[in-house]
Amino acid sequence: MNPHTLIILATGMMSGTLITFLSSHWLLAWMGLEINTLAIIPLMTQHHHPRAIEATIKYFLIQATAAAMLLFASISNAWITNQWEIQQISHPLPSALITLALALKLGLAPLHGWLPEILQGLNLTTGLILSTWQKLAPFSLMLQIYANNSTMIMILALLSTLIGGWGGLNQTQLRKILAYSSIAHLGWMVLVIQFSPSLALLTILLYLIMTFPAFLTFKLNKSTNINALTTSSTKVPTLTCLTPLILLSLGGLPPLTGFMPKWLILQELSKQGLIAMATLTALTALLSLYFYLRLSYALTLTMSPNNPTGSTPWRLQPIPSFTLPLALSISATMLLLPITPATISLLHL
């Protein structure tokens, strides 16, 4: 893609997200979401492959449906209450429609069916943008309306943690596994949003930090399924040793960074007296941990048939341009757990 076109599209994505962040009016927030969606569609079709075109059309239709629901609900709320402000949602019908529209945009279960299929049709770079940056604008709106539909949001969150873990168990395609991982993490974020919005923000920040090296590692290995991971040790031996730690951090295993948000969320649920919900959510984390362990097993304990010509291809590969961001994100993914006391003190400011 032309660099100038790429800069324009990246600027459009950032501008749309910032407009939604800064808006207090439903129409302005809706415009930001639409600018964001229209900017990523050319990026999804930059590789003229039938699967990419199909994924782009599906993504456009899903996002257009969610945007239409959001616009209809905000107009209905303005008709009923004469209020266009985002935080002035008082009528239950517009509030429920807006919650469902944002859940569809985010990919929360049971409105999640589009995310694994679309992510499977994209390359890993665009999939990374779809799994991280595109979640920020709808999540910022969810942060502002959580008080109106707390029961519905908690049901969506519990279903997301369950389906996100259950759906990834039988997958062999890495992009679908990462999609179900995204659904499960979104469930954790939304679950705690009504009790501690700052903790929900911390969770999405740590999710961005942990997902970034996972996608870049698979991109560097040129791996799209579990079988392709078995050749990673001959391509990037050092990174192959670190990748299981990235995956286990995504699974929330101590003493890695991913344990911090799960620990704090379970602690917050226990403080609120929701012991049964905390127990169920912790059990759903075991489902996600299982398919991360499958990937780690394929990386470290499975060797592909070796031959002299394929034994050391890592010596002939050029150094990628994203080595420094990858190194920094891997370090953050593994080593941030000791700052948990400082994080807790910041959350209570």
KEGU-171185 format. One record per residue (C-alpha): residue number from 1; residue in three letters; x, y, z. Coordinates in Angstrom, 2 decimals, decimal comma. Example, Ala and Ser with C-alpha at 12.3 -4.5 7.8 and 13.67 -1.06 7.14 Angstrom:
2
   n res       x       y       z
   1 ALA   12,30   -4,50    7,80
   2 SER   13,67   -1,06    7,14
// end
This chain:
349
   n res       x       y       z
   1 MET    0,00    0,00    0,00
   2 ASN    1,15    3,51   -0,78
   3 PRO    2,73    5,12    2,33
   4 HIS    0,69    8,31    1,90
   5 THR   -2,54    6,29    1,76
   6 LEU   -1,45    4,34    4,82
   7 ILE   -0,81    7,55    6,76
   8 ILE   -4,23    8,94    5,79
   9 LEU   -6,00    5,74    6,87
  10 ALA   -4,06    5,53   10,15
  11 THR   -4,90    9,18   10,84
  12 GLY   -8,56    8,44   10,13
  13 MET   -8,58    5,53   12,57
  14 MET   -6,95    7,57   15,30
  15 SER   -9,18   10,60   14,65
  16 GLY  -12,36    8,52   14,79
  17 THR  -11,34    6,94   18,07
  18 LEU  -10,35   10,29   19,59
  19 ILE  -13,63   11,89   18,49
  20 THR  -15,53    9,14   20,28
  21 PHE  -13,31    9,50   23,35
  22 LEU  -13,90   13,25   23,61
  23 SER  -17,57   13,38   22,70
  24 SER  -20,45   13,84   25,12
  25 HIS  -23,12   13,89   22,38
  26 TRP  -24,46   10,68   20,85
  27 LEU  -24,30   11,96   17,26
  28 LEU  -20,67   12,99   17,63
  29 ALA  -19,79    9,62   19,18
  30 TRP  -21,59    7,84   16,34
  31 MET  -19,65    9,89   13,78
  32 GLY  -16,38    8,92   15,44
  33 LEU  -17,29    5,23   15,30
  34 GLU  -18,18    5,52   11,61
  35 ILE  -14,95    7,33   10,74
  36 ASN  -13,04    4,62   12,58
  37 THR  -14,86    1,84   10,70
  38 LEU  -14,46    3,44    7,27
  39 ALA  -10,73    3,97    7,85
  40 ILE   -9,95    0,32    8,61
  41 ILE  -11,90   -1,18    5,68
  42 PRO   -9,25   -0,31    3,01
  43 LEU   -6,58   -1,78    5,31
  44 MET   -8,55   -5,04    5,45
  45 THR   -8,70   -5,25    1,66
  46 GLN   -5,08   -4,28    0,92
  47 HIS   -4,31   -7,94    0,12
  48 HIS   -6,66   -8,80   -2,74
  49 HIS   -7,55  -12,26   -1,56
  50 PRO  -11,09  -13,72   -1,63
  51 ARG  -10,99  -14,48    2,11
  52 ALA   -9,93  -10,90    2,91
  53 ILE  -12,67   -9,43    0,72
  54 GLU  -15,24  -11,74    2,32
  55 ALA  -14,06  -10,79    5,82
  56 THR  -14,21   -7,08    4,92
  57 ILE  -17,78   -7,32    3,63
  58 LYS  -18,85   -9,23    6,74
  59 TYR  -17,15   -6,67    8,98
  60 PHE  -18,79   -3,76    7,16
  61 LEU  -22,26   -5,30    7,42
  62 ILE  -21,85   -6,12   11,12
  63 GLN  -20,51   -2,69   12,00
  64 ALA  -23,18   -0,96    9,91
  65 THR  -25,87   -2,95   11,76
  66 ALA  -24,41   -2,01   15,14
  67 ALA  -24,08    1,65   14,09
  68 ALA  -27,70    1,71   12,89
  69 MET  -28,86    0,22   16,20
  70 LEU  -26,80    2,81   18,09
  71 LEU  -28,18    5,70   16,04
  72 PHE  -31,77    4,46   16,36
  73 ALA  -31,42    4,02   20,13
  74 SER  -29,86    7,47   20,63
  75 ILE  -32,58    9,13   18,52
  76 SER  -35,24    7,23   20,49
  77 ASN  -33,69    8,39   23,76
  78 ALA  -33,64   11,99   22,51
  79 TRP  -37,29   11,64   21,46
  80 ILE  -38,33   10,30   24,87
  81 THR  -36,14   12,35   27,24
  82 ASN  -35,05   15,36   25,11
  83 GLN  -31,43   14,52   25,97
  84 TRP  -28,54   13,83   23,59
  85 GLU  -25,84   13,49   26,24
  86 ILE  -24,21   10,09   26,50
  87 GLN  -24,55    9,88   30,27
  88 GLN  -28,24   10,90   30,23
  89 ILE  -29,66    7,51   29,19
  90 SER  -32,64    6,99   31,47
  91 HIS  -35,24    5,04   29,49
  92 PRO  -34,73    1,24   29,62
  93 LEU  -35,43    0,54   25,91
  94 PRO  -32,80    2,87   24,38
  95 SER  -30,38    1,82   27,12
  96 ALA  -30,80   -1,88   26,28
  97 LEU  -30,47   -1,23   22,52
  98 ILE  -27,30    0,82   23,00
  99 THR  -25,78   -1,89   25,21
 100 LEU  -26,53   -4,58   22,60
 101 ALA  -25,15   -2,37   19,80
 102 LEU  -21,89   -1,81   21,69
 103 ALA  -21,70   -5,53   22,53
 104 LEU  -22,05   -6,29   18,80
 105 LYS  -19,29   -3,82   17,96
 106 LEU  -16,99   -5,26   20,63
 107 GLY  -17,76   -8,90   19,89
 108 LEU  -19,21   -9,83   23,28
 109 ALA  -21,04  -13,17   23,45
 110 PRO  -23,67  -14,10   22,31
 111 LEU  -23,07  -11,47   19,59
 112 HIS  -19,55  -12,76   18,98
 113 GLY  -20,01  -15,02   15,94
 114 TRP  -18,53  -12,54   13,47
 115 LEU  -15,18  -12,01   15,21
 116 PRO  -13,47  -15,43   14,71
 117 GLU  -14,61  -15,70   11,08
 118 ILE  -13,50  -12,18   10,16
 119 LEU  -10,17  -12,46   11,98
 120 GLN   -9,48  -15,73   10,16
 121 GLY   -9,77  -13,96    6,80
 122 LEU   -7,29  -11,18    7,64
 123 ASN   -3,52  -11,07    7,91
 124 LEU   -1,99  -10,87   11,37
 125 THR   -1,18   -7,15   11,21
 126 THR   -4,75   -6,12   10,39
 127 GLY   -6,01   -8,71   12,86
 128 LEU   -3,93   -7,05   15,57
 129 ILE   -5,54   -3,68   14,81
 130 LEU   -9,00   -5,26   14,82
 131 SER   -8,37   -6,99   18,16
 132 THR   -6,87   -4,00   19,95
 133 TRP   -7,39   -0,49   18,58
 134 GLN  -10,90   -1,10   17,23
 135 LYS  -12,09   -2,10   20,71
 136 LEU  -11,18    1,20   22,35
 137 ALA  -13,94    3,49   21,03
 138 PRO  -16,92    1,16   21,80
 139 PHE  -15,38    0,32   25,18
 140 SER  -15,15    4,02   26,07
 141 LEU  -18,90    4,32   25,42
 142 MET  -19,57    1,19   27,46
 143 LEU  -17,71    2,82   30,36
 144 GLN  -20,17    5,72   30,32
 145 ILE  -23,44    3,76   30,25
 146 TYR  -22,71    0,74   32,45
 147 ALA  -24,93    1,97   35,32
 148 ASN  -28,12    1,78   33,23
 149 ASN  -27,98   -1,91   32,31
 150 SER  -25,82   -3,57   34,93
 151 THR  -27,68   -6,91   34,85
 152 MET  -27,49   -7,22   31,05
 153 ILE  -23,81   -6,25   31,04
 154 MET  -22,97   -8,87   33,66
 155 ILE  -24,81  -11,57   31,68
 156 LEU  -22,93  -10,58   28,51
 157 ALA  -19,65  -10,63   30,42
 158 LEU  -20,22  -14,09   31,93
 159 LEU  -21,25  -15,53   28,56
 160 SER  -18,16  -14,00   26,96
 161 THR  -15,76  -15,53   29,48
 162 LEU  -17,46  -18,91   29,08
 163 ILE  -17,79  -18,95   25,29
 164 GLY  -14,38  -17,34   24,80
 165 GLY  -12,78  -20,20   26,71
 166 TRP  -15,02  -22,96   25,38
 167 GLY  -14,86  -21,87   21,73
 168 GLY  -11,08  -21,95   21,54
 169 LEU  -10,68  -25,51   22,79
 170 ASN  -11,19  -27,27   19,45
 171 GLN   -9,49  -24,72   17,18
 172 THR   -6,31  -25,31   15,18
 173 GLN   -6,12  -21,91   13,45
 174 LEU   -4,12  -19,36   15,44
 175 ARG   -6,21  -16,37   14,37
 176 LYS   -9,42  -18,03   15,57
 177 ILE   -7,75  -18,93   18,86
 178 LEU   -6,69  -15,30   19,31
 179 ALA  -10,24  -14,20   18,46
 180 TYR  -11,73  -16,40   21,18
 181 SER   -9,00  -15,15   23,52
 182 SER  -10,14  -11,59   22,75
 183 ILE  -13,77  -12,52   23,52
 184 ALA  -12,77  -14,04   26,88
 185 HIS  -10,65  -11,02   27,86
 186 LEU  -13,47   -8,65   26,89
 187 GLY  -15,71  -10,61   29,24
 188 TRP  -13,30  -10,00   32,12
 189 MET  -13,13   -6,28   31,32
 190 VAL  -16,89   -5,81   31,10
 191 LEU  -17,55   -7,94   34,20
 192 VAL  -15,81   -5,50   36,52
 193 ILE  -16,81   -2,32   34,71
 194 GLN  -19,69   -1,43   37,07
 195 PHE  -17,70   -2,05   40,26
 196 SER  -14,38   -0,46   39,30
 197 PRO  -14,13    1,38   35,96
 198 SER  -10,46    2,14   36,61
 199 LEU   -9,77   -1,59   36,98
 200 ALA  -11,56   -2,21   33,67
 201 LEU   -9,28    0,38   32,04
 202 LEU   -6,22   -1,31   33,56
 203 THR   -7,43   -4,67   32,22
 204 ILE   -7,83   -3,42   28,65
 205 LEU   -4,43   -1,70   28,83
 206 LEU   -2,72   -4,92   29,94
 207 TYR   -4,65   -6,86   27,29
 208 LEU   -3,25   -4,53   24,61
 209 ILE    0,27   -5,00   25,99
 210 MET   -0,04   -8,82   26,02
 211 THR   -1,81   -9,24   22,66
 212 PHE    0,70   -7,09   20,77
 213 PRO    3,67   -9,51   21,13
 214 ALA    1,45  -12,55   20,52
 215 PHE    0,38  -11,30   17,08
 216 LEU    3,87  -10,04   16,21
 217 THR    5,45  -13,36   17,19
 218 PHE    3,12  -15,34   14,94
 219 LYS    3,74  -12,79   12,17
 220 LEU    7,51  -13,20   12,55
 221 ASN    7,17  -17,00   12,44
 222 LYS    4,69  -16,78    9,53
 223 SER    2,51  -19,19   11,49
 224 THR   -1,23  -19,44   10,90
 225 ASN   -2,02  -22,81   12,52
 226 ILE   -0,77  -25,01   15,34
 227 ASN    1,18  -27,33   13,03
 228 ALA    3,21  -24,39   11,71
 229 LEU    4,37  -23,61   15,26
 230 THR    6,43  -26,81   15,35
 231 THR    9,00  -25,28   12,98
 232 SER    9,46  -22,13   15,07
 233 SER   12,56  -23,38   16,87
 234 THR   14,48  -23,56   13,59
 235 LYS   13,43  -20,04   12,58
 236 VAL   13,67  -17,98   15,78
 237 PRO   15,03  -20,17   18,59
 238 THR   15,22  -17,43   21,24
 239 LEU   11,74  -16,13   20,54
 240 THR   10,40  -19,69   20,61
 241 CYS   11,58  -19,96   24,22
 242 LEU    9,82  -16,71   25,14
 243 THR    6,53  -17,25   23,27
 244 PRO    5,10  -19,79   25,79
 245 LEU    5,57  -17,16   28,50
 246 ILE    3,58  -14,67   26,39
 247 LEU    0,79  -17,20   25,93
 248 LEU    0,73  -18,19   29,60
 249 SER    0,63  -14,52   30,55
 250 LEU   -2,45  -14,16   28,32
 251 GLY   -3,88  -17,12   30,20
 252 GLY   -3,35  -15,35   33,52
 253 LEU   -0,78  -17,68   35,04
 254 PRO    1,42  -16,31   37,87
 255 PRO    4,07  -14,93   38,16
 256 LEU    3,45  -13,27   34,76
 257 THR    1,76   -9,93   34,04
 258 GLY   -1,55  -11,48   32,93
 259 PHE   -2,20  -12,69   36,47
 260 MET   -2,52   -9,11   37,74
 261 PRO   -5,90   -8,13   36,16
 262 LYS   -7,50  -11,51   36,89
 263 TRP   -6,31  -11,39   40,49
 264 LEU   -7,62   -7,85   41,00
 265 ILE  -10,95   -8,60   39,29
 266 LEU  -11,57  -11,70   41,39
 267 GLN  -10,64   -9,71   44,50
 268 GLU  -13,10   -6,96   43,53
 269 LEU  -15,90   -9,45   42,88
 270 SER  -15,25  -11,03   46,27
 271 LYS  -15,42   -7,60   47,94
 272 GLN  -18,83   -7,07   46,33
 273 GLY  -20,08  -10,37   47,80
 274 LEU  -20,29  -12,12   44,41
 275 ILE  -18,44  -15,24   45,47
 276 ALA  -20,31  -17,58   43,10
 277 MET  -19,65  -15,29   40,14
 278 ALA  -15,97  -15,00   41,02
 279 THR  -15,70  -18,79   41,25
 280 LEU  -17,44  -19,32   37,90
 281 THR  -15,26  -16,70   36,21
 282 ALA  -12,09  -18,28   37,63
 283 LEU  -13,19  -21,67   36,30
 284 THR  -13,76  -20,25   32,81
 285 ALA  -10,16  -18,96   32,89
 286 LEU   -9,04  -22,61   33,04
 287 LEU  -10,64  -23,20   29,64
 288 SER   -8,59  -20,40   28,10
 289 LEU   -5,47  -21,64   29,86
 290 TYR   -5,93  -25,07   28,24
 291 PHE   -5,66  -23,83   24,65
 292 TYR   -2,74  -21,58   25,56
 293 LEU   -1,04  -24,70   26,92
 294 ARG   -1,79  -26,46   23,62
 295 LEU    0,06  -23,72   21,75
 296 SER    2,94  -23,81   24,24
 297 TYR    3,19  -27,59   23,85
 298 ALA    3,37  -27,26   20,05
 299 LEU    6,07  -24,60   20,35
 300 THR    8,39  -26,24   22,85
 301 LEU    7,72  -29,98   23,09
 302 THR    6,93  -30,83   19,47
 303 MET    9,64  -30,96   16,81
 304 SER    8,95  -31,09   13,09
 305 PRO   10,96  -33,51   10,89
 306 ASN   14,41  -31,99   10,66
 307 ASN   16,78  -31,93    7,72
 308 PRO   20,12  -30,25    7,00
 309 THR   18,64  -27,53    4,80
 310 GLY   15,97  -26,58    7,35
 311 SER   17,98  -26,84   10,54
 312 THR   19,24  -23,26   10,78
 313 PRO   17,18  -20,94    8,54
 314 TRP   17,29  -18,31   11,30
 315 ARG   20,86  -17,48   10,25
 316 LEU   19,68  -16,32    6,84
 317 GLN   16,69  -14,23    7,87
 318 PRO   16,91  -10,41    7,86
 319 ILE   16,26   -8,59   11,11
 320 PRO   12,60   -7,41   11,15
 321 SER   11,80   -3,73   11,62
 322 PHE    9,62   -4,31   14,68
 323 THR   12,29   -5,96   16,87
 324 LEU   12,42   -3,16   19,47
 325 PRO    8,63   -2,89   20,00
 326 LEU    8,47   -6,68   20,21
 327 ALA   11,23   -6,82   22,83
 328 LEU    9,64   -4,08   24,95
 329 SER    6,17   -5,63   24,78
 330 ILE    7,50   -9,10   25,64
 331 SER    9,31   -7,67   28,66
 332 ALA    6,15   -5,89   29,80
 333 THR    4,08   -9,05   29,23
 334 MET    6,30  -11,06   31,56
 335 LEU    7,62   -8,66   34,19
 336 LEU    4,91   -6,23   35,34
 337 LEU    3,40   -8,32   38,15
 338 PRO    5,74   -6,91   40,87
 339 ILE    4,26   -3,43   40,36
 340 THR    0,80   -4,65   41,44
 341 PRO    0,90   -2,78   44,83
 342 ALA    1,67    0,48   43,05
 343 THR   -1,11   -0,25   40,56
 344 ILE   -3,62   -0,87   43,36
 345 SER   -2,68    2,42   45,01
 346 LEU   -3,18    4,25   41,70
 347 LEU   -6,61    2,62   41,24
 348 HIS   -7,74    4,00   44,59
 349 LEU   -6,66    7,59   43,95
// end
